């Protein structure tokens, strides 16, 4: 610790203080200044993780839709149930009652 005190009190003290102030200014600008800063990096990392989570959600939804499409293509009963529920289709001679909540 004594050597550091000697640097800031010796004959080169103005240069040492200049280096400290310049380095501090650079670090502050790097943290919060304009352009590509650490705060922007952190914001970009948060945005990236949010979008990756959204991608995972969309992939799950797509897989579920693909599963339902495969079921409707192969199983006639599933297709019939879907058509009745979604579009109000009916077989000849059936009465359809639509109940809305």
Backbone as JSON, one array per atom type, in Angstrom:
{
  "sequence": "XXXXXXXXXXXXXXXXXXXXXXXXXXXXXXXXXXXXXXXXXXXXXXXXXXXXXXXXXXXXXXXXXXXXXXXXXXXXXXXXXXXXXXXXXXXXXXXXXXXXX",
  "N": [[0.82, -1.18, 0.0], [2.05, 1.15, 0.54], [3.59, 1.82, -1.7], [1.69, 2.61, -3.55], [0.7, 4.93, -2.38], [3.0, 6.47, -2.53], [3.18, 6.83, -5.28], [1.0, 8.53, -5.84], [1.72, 10.74, -4.4], [4.21, 11.46, -5.1], [6.64, 12.79, -7.47], [5.42, 12.33, -9.89], [2.72, 12.65, -9.56], [0.66, 14.13, -10.81], [0.44, 12.95, -13.3], [-0.34, 10.36, -12.51], [-2.85, 10.86, -11.3], [-4.13, 11.85, -13.56], [-4.24, 9.53, -15.14], [-5.89, 7.92, -13.51], [-8.29, 9.42, -13.5], [-8.86, 9.48, -16.26], [-9.13, 6.72, -16.8], [-11.29, 6.12, -15.1], [-13.3, 7.71, -16.26], [-13.48, 6.51, -18.78], [-14.39, 3.93, -18.01], [-16.89, 4.56, -16.85], [-18.24, 5.65, -19.06], [-18.24, 3.39, -20.62], [-19.93, 1.75, -19.22], [-22.44, 3.17, -19.06], [-22.69, 4.92, -21.17], [-23.3, 6.24, -24.54], [-24.03, 4.07, -27.33], [-22.53, 0.85, -27.83], [-22.77, -0.59, -25.02], [-22.27, -2.01, -21.7], [-24.76, -2.09, -20.46], [-26.48, -2.15, -22.64], [-25.7, -4.62, -23.66], [-26.55, -6.32, -21.61], [-29.31, -5.87, -21.76], [-29.79, -6.86, -24.32], [-29.17, -9.54, -23.92], [-31.2, -10.29, -22.14], [-33.43, -9.89, -23.8], [-32.87, -11.78, -25.78], [-33.06, -14.2, -24.31], [-35.77, -14.07, -23.64], [-36.94, -14.25, -26.17], [-36.02, -16.78, -26.96], [-37.41, -18.37, -25.16], [-39.99, -17.87, -26.07], [-39.8, -19.02, -28.6], [-39.51, -21.72, -27.88], [-42.05, -22.13, -26.78], [-43.68, -21.72, -29.04], [-42.78, -23.84, -30.63], [-43.68, -26.04, -29.12], [-46.44, -25.62, -29.39], [-46.7, -25.94, -32.17], [-45.92, -28.62, -32.47], [-48.01, -29.86, -31.05], [-50.18, -29.11, -32.68], [-49.44, -30.42, -35.05], [-49.66, -33.08, -34.16], [-52.42, -33.21, -33.68], [-53.37, -32.81, -36.28], [-52.37, -35.11, -37.57], [-53.87, -37.02, -36.19], [-56.45, -36.36, -37.05], [-56.27, -36.91, -39.73], [-55.94, -39.66, -39.79], [-57.82, -40.83, -38.09], [-61.16, -41.16, -38.36], [-63.23, -40.7, -36.55], [-62.21, -38.8, -34.79], [-61.88, -36.63, -36.53], [-64.55, -36.21, -37.22], [-65.63, -35.5, -34.71], [-64.21, -33.12, -34.25], [-65.16, -31.52, -36.39], [-67.85, -31.35, -35.72], [-67.73, -30.01, -33.23], [-66.32, -27.59, -33.78], [-67.45, -26.44, -36.09], [-70.14, -26.89, -36.05], [-71.26, -28.99, -37.48], [-73.47, -31.62, -38.53], [-74.95, -34.87, -38.54], [-77.18, -36.26, -41.01], [-80.55, -35.74, -40.12], [-80.07, -35.14, -37.46], [-80.42, -32.96, -34.66], [-78.97, -29.82, -33.94], [-77.7, -28.12, -31.24], [-76.51, -25.12, -30.18], [-74.67, -23.87, -27.62], [-73.73, -21.0, -26.1], [-71.41, -19.46, -23.99]],
  "CA": [[0.0, 0.0, 0.0], [2.94, 2.3, 0.6], [4.02, 2.19, -3.05], [0.6, 3.35, -4.21], [0.7, 6.28, -1.8], [4.16, 7.17, -3.08], [2.89, 7.21, -6.66], [0.08, 9.65, -5.85], [2.3, 11.88, -3.68], [5.55, 11.72, -5.62], [6.8, 13.81, -8.51], [4.54, 12.01, -11.05], [1.35, 12.56, -9.05], [-0.29, 14.68, -11.79], [0.23, 11.92, -14.32], [-1.08, 9.27, -11.88], [-4.24, 11.31, -11.19], [-4.66, 11.92, -14.92], [-4.54, 8.14, -15.54], [-7.04, 7.47, -12.74], [-9.48, 10.13, -14.0], [-9.12, 9.0, -17.62], [-9.63, 5.35, -16.71], [-12.63, 6.18, -14.51], [-14.2, 8.25, -17.28], [-13.67, 5.45, -19.78], [-15.23, 2.88, -17.44], [-18.25, 5.08, -16.71], [-18.84, 5.71, -20.41], [-18.43, 2.02, -21.09], [-21.09, 1.2, -18.52], [-23.73, 3.83, -19.28], [-22.62, 5.88, -22.26], [-23.99, 5.9, -25.78], [-23.42, 3.04, -28.18], [-22.5, -0.55, -27.45], [-22.31, -0.59, -23.64], [-22.64, -3.19, -20.92], [-26.2, -2.07, -20.24], [-27.09, -2.65, -23.89], [-25.42, -6.06, -23.74], [-27.45, -6.99, -20.67], [-30.65, -5.8, -22.33], [-29.84, -7.78, -25.46], [-29.18, -10.9, -23.38], [-32.55, -10.52, -21.64], [-34.31, -10.01, -24.96], [-32.58, -13.06, -26.42], [-33.64, -15.28, -23.51], [-37.22, -13.98, -23.79], [-37.31, -14.76, -27.49], [-35.79, -18.23, -26.98], [-38.55, -18.96, -24.45], [-41.13, -17.77, -26.98], [-39.58, -20.03, -29.65], [-39.85, -23.03, -27.3], [-43.5, -22.18, -26.66], [-44.24, -21.91, -30.38], [-42.47, -25.21, -31.08], [-44.62, -26.94, -28.45], [-47.75, -25.45, -30.03], [-46.64, -26.54, -33.51], [-45.93, -30.08, -32.3], [-49.36, -30.25, -30.66], [-51.03, -28.99, -33.87], [-49.09, -31.53, -35.95], [-50.24, -34.3, -33.6], [-53.86, -33.18, -33.93], [-53.58, -32.99, -37.73], [-52.16, -36.53, -37.86], [-55.02, -37.75, -35.66], [-57.62, -36.1, -37.9], [-56.07, -37.57, -41.03], [-55.98, -41.11, -39.68], [-58.97, -41.3, -37.31], [-62.38, -40.49, -38.83], [-64.04, -40.27, -35.4], [-61.62, -37.55, -34.3], [-62.23, -35.6, -37.5], [-65.98, -35.94, -37.08], [-65.8, -34.77, -33.46], [-63.68, -31.77, -34.46], [-66.08, -30.8, -37.28], [-69.08, -31.07, -34.97], [-67.48, -29.01, -32.19], [-65.83, -26.31, -34.28], [-68.24, -25.86, -37.17], [-71.55, -27.18, -35.88], [-71.74, -29.96, -38.45], [-74.32, -32.67, -37.97], [-75.33, -35.96, -39.45], [-78.56, -36.06, -41.46], [-81.58, -36.09, -39.17], [-79.72, -34.75, -36.1], [-80.66, -31.57, -34.29], [-77.77, -29.23, -33.36], [-77.95, -27.05, -30.28], [-75.28, -24.38, -29.89], [-74.76, -23.17, -26.34], [-72.61, -20.08, -25.95], [-71.25, -18.97, -22.62]],
  "C": [[0.87, 1.25, 0.0], [3.39, 2.76, -0.77], [2.94, 2.98, -3.79], [0.54, 4.78, -3.68], [1.85, 7.1, -2.36], [3.9, 7.64, -4.51], [2.02, 8.46, -6.7], [0.6, 10.87, -5.08], [3.67, 12.26, -4.21], [5.54, 12.75, -6.73], [5.91, 13.55, -9.73], [3.07, 11.95, -10.64], [0.33, 13.09, -10.06], [-0.59, 13.65, -12.87], [-0.6, 10.77, -13.75], [-2.56, 9.65, -11.75], [-4.9, 11.42, -12.56], [-5.06, 10.52, -15.41], [-5.78, 7.64, -14.81], [-8.33, 8.12, -13.26], [-9.85, 9.64, -15.4], [-9.69, 7.59, -17.6], [-11.04, 5.33, -16.13], [-13.65, 6.69, -15.52], [-14.5, 7.21, -18.34], [-14.6, 4.37, -19.25], [-16.69, 3.33, -17.28], [-18.94, 5.15, -18.06], [-19.1, 4.32, -20.95], [-19.65, 1.39, -20.44], [-22.4, 1.84, -18.96], [-23.75, 4.78, -20.47], [-23.37, 5.44, -23.5], [-23.28, 4.77, -26.53], [-23.51, 1.66, -27.56], [-21.92, -0.68, -26.04], [-22.73, -1.86, -22.93], [-24.14, -3.24, -20.65], [-26.94, -2.56, -21.48], [-26.88, -4.15, -24.03], [-26.36, -6.83, -22.82], [-28.88, -6.99, -21.2], [-30.82, -6.76, -23.5], [-29.9, -9.23, -24.98], [-30.56, -11.24, -22.83], [-33.54, -10.71, -22.78], [-34.12, -11.35, -25.67], [-33.19, -14.22, -25.62], [-35.17, -15.26, -23.6], [-37.67, -14.56, -25.13], [-37.07, -16.27, -27.6], [-36.92, -18.96, -26.25], [-39.78, -18.96, -25.34], [-41.0, -18.81, -28.11], [-39.93, -21.41, -29.13], [-41.36, -23.19, -27.18], [-44.15, -22.43, -28.02], [-43.95, -23.31, -30.91], [-43.39, -26.23, -30.43], [-46.0, -26.85, -29.1], [-47.78, -26.1, -31.41], [-46.67, -28.06, -33.42], [-47.32, -30.59, -31.92], [-50.3, -30.16, -31.87], [-50.73, -30.1, -34.88], [-49.68, -32.84, -35.47], [-51.75, -34.36, -33.87], [-54.18, -33.38, -35.41], [-53.42, -34.46, -38.1], [-53.35, -37.37, -37.37], [-56.23, -37.57, -36.57], [-57.49, -36.77, -39.26], [-56.26, -39.08, -40.93], [-57.24, -41.62, -38.99], [-60.21, -40.49, -37.7], [-63.23, -39.98, -37.67], [-63.51, -38.95, -34.84], [-61.96, -36.4, -35.23], [-63.7, -35.22, -37.38], [-66.25, -35.13, -35.8], [-65.35, -33.31, -33.6], [-64.65, -30.95, -35.3], [-67.37, -30.45, -36.54], [-68.85, -29.95, -33.95], [-67.15, -27.64, -32.77], [-66.79, -25.64, -35.26], [-69.74, -26.16, -37.07], [-72.11, -28.14, -36.91], [-72.6, -31.01, -37.75], [-74.58, -33.73, -39.04], [-76.77, -35.72, -39.88], [-79.56, -36.57, -40.41], [-81.25, -35.71, -37.73], [-80.07, -33.28, -35.88], [-79.39, -31.05, -33.6], [-78.17, -28.08, -32.46], [-76.61, -26.4, -29.96], [-75.49, -23.59, -28.63], [-73.51, -22.32, -26.19], [-72.58, -19.56, -24.52], [-71.0, -17.5, -22.6]]
}
